[in-house]
Amino acid sequence: MKKKTKIIGLCVAVIALVGIIFICIFALKPKKEFEVLDQSGEVIATFDKWYTLEEPEMVYCDVAVSEASEILAEKYNCSVEKAKNMLWDKKFQVYTYYEEDVQSALTIACVRYKKDFSCGAAVTDLQGNIVAAYGHGVDHMDVNYAMHSASPYSSLKPLSVYAQAIEKGVINWSSTYEDSAYKQVTSSDGTKRDWPANANGKYGNKDVTIYEAIRKSLNTVAVKCLSDVGILSSVEFLQGKFEIPLSSEQYTATVHGGEEVIGNLGMGYLKEGVTPIDMAGYYQIFATGGVYNKPSTIYMICDAKGKELYTREYTPKEVITPVTADLMNKLLQGVAKTGGTGVEAFCETTQVAGKTGSADGNAHCWFAGITPEYSCAIWHGQHYKNLAPVLFSRTMERVYEGDVELKNVFAMHSNLQKIMYCEESGMGMSKDCTLVQMGYYVPGTQLETCNKH
């Protein structure tokens, strides 16, 4: 009996010893964690490989991890996955452009809808530095919607149609197009129908100015204007200037003709789509005089000893002229004013310019907009109305609240010309015109005097 007791005791002692050894091994083994920091060196988060996107700052860090992995993969000529593992295995430090106050404002604006719909958002400054990102998914909790692609719909129009039309001299502020169908198309049941439809399902069947067409997001005018610009020209611009993935649209247009993709470019139905980060980057040009910097979270990567492995080099590119950028800025300000589709993006504390986008019964909703300091794009999923403009204004009101260092008026990079015009004809004001507005024009513009009154 005593012998059996001794054996049991010995077994217990061995098990306990083995347990102690394992505990010591794991306690002494360095944790595979790495740090993401802001520009001042303050740690945003320290985390391991099995992090989740539940915390708002982790969405931003996830963007940084993705970008850092691509940078290191190119530097060391290895796979992105291997480069990603380096971040933890070698305890690299990633320094970012994170701004806590902007991130907080964006999170507070969006988080109240966390149970209602999926949402992705990003904010950059006017150098393309990503300062905040937000994302949550209702059905897919592991998807970072700040980096998730979706068709931009009408928020693409300023890029795919109107900026190019101004640049080429096709339109000015008060150029007019008839708000009517562009053509008839055959439905699946063989019947003919007018195309494209406006969001409200109606046609005005009268001339409207470019300012009004943008303000009310009229699909009819966008498609007709794009036809005048040239569909392949639009494809080349978007690919060449911004690297927007349009291989499908380009192939179809080249093989079957531009008319086959006029809706894709004119109304933003892109097959591969773009991300909120992408859109925030594109829209900066309307506040920078046409200069584009590709969005980035990272300005430096260091190894565990502090040695610099990567430092960002800015590659600014003028994609449109300053006068076109300034004119588009003025046109897009109308969207966030009374009567505009993005009126809910209006802020008391700063000027706002931007564009809404939506489709499929608001299954996809966008607002991409700018302030004098920031560019912000917000996408969300299914809802009875587009709340992206609301989320934008709530974010920016909080960012600008009480911050006297932030500008609240856009800087202009050219001397736009102001001209009074007839709202009905779009021509220069005559003494008999009763509906008169003031518009902005490329310097040297001469409007013919209205002959309708």
C-alpha angles and dihedrals in degrees: 000000000000090000091053091049091052091051092051090048091050091051092050090050092050092049091048091049092050089049091051091050092051091047091051092048094051093040092053095040109099114248115245097236133132136192134241112199138185124237094275092055095254112145113245093185142343112207146155132237094274098062122144133213095240095108115066094228089055090063088059092044090050089057088050092049091051093049094043090051091055092047093051093043089058093043095051097030093236139120120290090241092054090047090050091054089054090065090066102026093052096030095234119186120227118203115203143182092247115154111198096202093053092045090050092049092049092047095049091050095050107031096074088069095049093116096041105058145344114269139187128185141166137186125202131179118234093274092061093257109150105228100170140012134183135186141159134168129211096196100018109043093175095057117101100217093191084072097034117114123230135157109275094212114187094356085075094060096087089056103035098039123006104041090051093045090054092045091054094045092245094127143013133195095284102031109134136223127177114255095229139107117300092210145328121265132193116249123218090263091055097254123129121241137177117259140240107023121209119234091259092049092240139106123217090206091209138092117280129185124245089248091058093042092055093041092053096033095234110191092198094062094042092055094045091048091048089053088057092046094049125252097231089046089057092049091051092048095051093045097041099044102034106015090236107175105249103146092126094049092044093051093048093047093048096046102033103022135265094274088073091066102029089110092049092058099028095051102022101250095152118176096216096030130199135260130243087250090054093049094048087054095049095049094056087081091072090062100036101056092261099312118138129199117183109245117260136172095196132074098164142012121197134184123238091277094052097256112149113245097170137011122184118247115201116231104188114190128193104225098170131015121267093248092054091047093050093047091050089049090057092046093050092050086068090063091065094048132082110303094020124118089238099045090128089065089067114122128201092209102050144015115266132199125178151114137251126221132187142152146166096044091313092306084137121033130181143180120180114182148153140219125190089273108027147037117213134182124189128187127181136175135235117352137136091250140015106269096172093098089052092050089049094052094045089052096047096041088057093044093051097038108120095342104130093181093067119088116234099192125067118249112236119217099194140034104258116198120236118217132173111232140181109258092212100050102022088227129121115292118269126196090256098053114111101184105059131168136176118240139182122242144179108272111270095029114150117197119202112240114260112266097184096081 
